[in-house]
């Protein structure tokens, strides 16, 4: 359960960081364009928990054999 919550938090953070970076690139664009980016990002953050449960989007931080003792 805790790993699912951590995965949701990490994915939502990545969506928000992408929106932040995109709005930084759109500094000279209209406010409406920047607003559209942030609106899409917030919809994405709201959709992340449902998509995490429905789609097999796994983010393994360490390789699967990491930390196991050698035979």
N, C-alpha and C positions, 0 to 999 in steps of 0.2 A: 504494500500500500504506500509506504513512504517513498519507495523508488519511483512509483507512478507520479506522485506529487512533485518530486524533484524533477522528473522528466518534463512535466507540464510547465513548471516554473522556468526551466532552462529554455524550452522552446518558445515560450511567450517572451522571454527576455531577448532571444534572437530576433523575433519579429519586431520588437520595439527598437532594438539597435539598428536593424535594417531601415526602419522608418526614420530614425534619427539621422542616419547617414544620408538617406535619400533627400530629406528636407535640407540638410546642410549643402548638398549639391544643388538644390533648387532655390538657393538663397535669393537669386535675382528673379525668380519666377513669381507669378501672381500668388496672392494669399489663398485664392481658391484652389490652386494646384497643391499647395502645401497642406491645406485643409483636407483635400481629397486623399493625400498620402496618409495623414494621421487617422482619418476616418477608416480607411481600409485596414490600417494597422490595428486599430481597436476592434474592428470586426474580426480580424484574424486572431487576436488574442482571446476574444470570446469563443471563437471556434476551436481553438487549440485543444481544450479538454475533450470535446466530442471527437475530434479527428484523431487524437491520441488513442482513444479507446477503439475506434473503428479501423484505422489504418495501421499497418505494421511498420511504423516509423520509429526504429530503434536507434538510440544514440549510445553506443558503448564508449565510455570514457577510457577504459583500459582494455587491452586485448584479453580474450577469453582465458588464455593460459597464464596471465600475469599473476604473480604472487603464489602460484602453486609450487610446492616443493619438488625438486627433481627426483626422479626415481632411482 
